[in-house]
Each structure stands twice: as structure tokens, then as C-alpha cells.
Amino acid sequence: MSMKKIIKIFISVLIIIFIFVLYMDYNDKRYEDRLKNKIINNTDVKEIEYINYYDSYYIVMDMENIYVLDNKYIELLKIDKILIHENKKKYDMIYKDGMVMYMNDYYKGKLLVYEYYDLYTYELYDRVLVGGNYE
């Protein structure tokens, strides 16, 4: 095979990878926009700064409050943003065990680690390990 063919194949593969990355980014943005539209159309919340759908609950933040909504858009919980700790590390907010918390997940070797942080103090609340022992 000539060098020109190898370069053409390499450039083609790079272009295909770039297109896939753009498509995934576009798809992710569409998903977030659909979530926001569902909340705006079914609740009184009109300006959404943050949204996350986790375990059949919507966690929504506007300029003043954090809301937890169920699948029927019924407000289960409302928290004033002044009361919460700043999310410096940009963890996801989730609703679990009747409370809103920050969640961080990462791999440590073959181990999947879920860390849950208190919404008000940003202190580690719980750590769940999947796939082995944490050392």
C-alpha cells in the first residue's frame, strides 16, 4: 500500500470519529432540551439553570430554588438555593432515600465508585463500591 492511501485512510477515520463526536454532542443537547421543555410545559418553573433525571425523578434548579418532581411533574420537594453548598466540582444532583444530594461516580481500576455528598455541607455522606474492595 502506498503512503498516499495510508494517509487518506487515516484522515477518513479521523473525519468519521469527529462526525460521531459531533453527533453524540448534538444528541445530548437535544435530550437536555427535551427535558427542559417537559418541565417548562408541565410546571410553574420557567427558567432552568440545571436539570437531571435520575431514578424516575427530575431534579431541577432555577435562579432561586431546587425542585424535585416525580414522573407526573408533581413537586415533591422545594429547597431554597441559599441553603445549599456551592457545587464546586460540578457533581450531579440526585434524589435518593428521600433527600437531594450530590453524586460523583468514577472508576478506580476495575472498581466503580459512587460517592454521595451532603447538599448542605458538601461532606462525603456515603460511598458505594461496585465490583470489589476499595483499597
C-alpha positions in Angstrom: 0.0 0.0 0.0 1.3 3.4 -0.9 1.8 6.2 1.6 -0.9 8.3 0.0 -3.5 5.6 0.6 -2.5 5.2 4.2 -2.8 8.9 4.8 -6.2 9.0 3.0 -7.5 6.2 5.2 -6.1 7.8 8.4 -7.7 11.1 7.5 -11.0 9.4 6.7 -11.0 7.6 10.0 -10.4 10.9 11.8 -13.2 12.6 10.0 -15.6 9.7 10.8 -14.6 9.9 14.5 -15.1 13.6 14.5 -18.6 13.2 13.0 -19.5 10.7 15.6 -18.4 13.0 18.4 -20.4 15.9 17.0 -23.5 13.6 16.7 -23.2 12.5 20.3 -22.9 16.1 21.5 -25.9 17.1 19.4 -27.9 14.2 20.7 -27.0 15.0 24.3 -28.1 18.6 23.8 -31.4 17.6 22.3 -32.1 15.2 25.2 -31.4 18.1 27.7 -33.6 20.5 25.7 -36.5 17.9 25.7 -36.2 17.5 29.4 -36.3 21.3 29.9 -39.3 21.7 27.6 -41.2 18.9 29.5 -40.6 20.7 32.8 -41.4 24.2 31.4 -44.6 22.9 29.8 -45.9 21.0 32.9 -44.8 23.1 35.8 -44.5 26.7 37.0 -40.7 26.6 36.6 -39.8 28.7 33.5 -36.1 29.5 33.9 -34.0 26.3 34.3 -30.3 26.5 35.2 -29.8 22.8 35.9 -31.8 19.7 35.2 -31.1 16.0 35.9 -33.4 13.0 35.6 -32.4 10.2 38.0 -34.2 7.2 39.3 -37.7 8.4 38.0 -37.3 11.9 39.5 -36.5 15.3 37.9 -34.1 17.4 39.9 -34.5 21.0 38.6 -32.8 24.2 39.6 -33.9 27.7 38.7 -32.5 31.0 39.9 -33.9 30.6 43.4 -34.8 27.0 44.2 -34.2 23.4 43.7 -37.2 21.2 42.9 -37.7 17.5 43.0 -40.5 16.4 40.7 -41.9 12.9 40.1 -42.8 11.5 36.7 -46.2 13.3 36.7 -44.4 16.6 37.4 -45.7 16.8 40.9 -43.5 18.8 43.2 -42.2 16.6 46.0 -39.6 18.9 47.4 -38.5 22.5 47.1 -35.2 23.8 48.6 -34.0 27.4 48.6 -30.7 27.7 46.8 -29.3 29.9 49.6 -29.3 26.9 51.9 -27.2 24.6 49.7 -23.4 24.4 49.4 -21.8 25.6 46.2 -21.2 22.7 43.8 -17.5 23.4 43.1 -16.8 20.1 41.5 -19.9 20.1 39.3 -21.3 16.8 40.6 -24.7 15.7 39.5 -27.6 16.3 41.9 -29.8 13.3 42.6 -32.8 12.4 44.8 -32.2 9.3 46.8 -33.5 8.0 50.1 -35.8 11.0 50.4 -33.1 13.6 50.1 -31.3 15.6 47.5 -27.5 15.0 47.4 -24.6 15.4 45.1 -23.3 12.3 43.4 -19.8 11.6 41.9 -19.0 8.4 40.1 -15.7 7.2 38.8 -13.6 4.2 38.1 -10.7 3.2 40.3 -9.1 0.3 38.4 -11.8 -2.2 37.8 -13.9 -0.8 40.6 -16.9 1.5 40.0 -17.2 4.0 42.9 -20.3 6.1 43.7 -19.8 8.9 46.2 -22.7 10.8 47.7 -22.2 14.3 49.2 -24.4 16.2 51.5 -26.2 19.0 49.7 -25.8 21.5 52.6 -22.2 20.8 53.8 -20.5 19.1 50.7 -19.2 16.4 53.1 -19.0 12.8 52.0 -22.3 11.1 53.0 -21.8 7.7 51.6 -19.6 5.7 49.3 -20.8 2.6 47.3 -18.3 0.3 45.6 -19.3 -1.9 42.7 -17.1 -4.8 41.7 -14.7 -5.4 44.6 -13.0 -3.9 47.7 -11.8 -0.3 48.0 -8.1 -0.1 49.0 
